[in-house]
Amino acid sequence: MCVRYTLHKTDAALAAIAQALAKKLAPPEWATPKYNVTLTNVTPVVAMGEIGPEIRGMMWGMVPGFARKHEEMRMWPNAMAEKALKSPAWRSAVAKRRCLVPANGFYEWETVGPMKYPHLFTLRDEEPFAFAGIWEPAEEKLPETFAILTTPPNEIVKPYHHRMPVLLPKELMPRWLSGEPLEPEEFEALTRPLPSERMRQREVSRFVNKSGNEGPECHAPPEPRAIVIRDAPAPQLEFGL
């Protein structure tokens, strides 16, 4: 599951995608650095336009066409890669509307008692990457929306969550964005978990726990962990007889 990520080096992330696609992509003025991207945020996404790849502002939280008919529309931040080819919610987007979601890292949480400790996951050298995304067109008052594909975790993510986002390094970006359909075998290869040796993680400040918090403080070193004091067992009296 991926419900928070960071795009604090926006220009570098978009430049990496432009290099991978051999396409000039000028970062839009509104695409400012963001350390705590969350559901419903509008963020830069690279999708195929009429004349090739282009940067578009899309809202995170995909609303499939059938879900828009309901009064209370459900938004999906993620889509399971293993089910995406057959699911009515995802299969059309996988075939026709794949996108690249630029990022510098993502967060997962370690739960210890009542406390949640955030961890930031990045590529080992902090190289920018893209999430494998799918998107839905705008309709009436609803803007273009996107979801991030997830896959089983690699060894570095597994201690913190049973899912991880599909990370696309530069060598995989062109094929994912291609407007051509993917054969099941190729789709499976593209959506495998990134090898753990290409990643690293570190604990960061609990400041990021609140979705409305923003800024470099999200990546600050962690605060000291709370010490949990448990009731000690009652002392046993010994009688020497």
Disulfide bonds with the S-S distance in Angstrom:
none
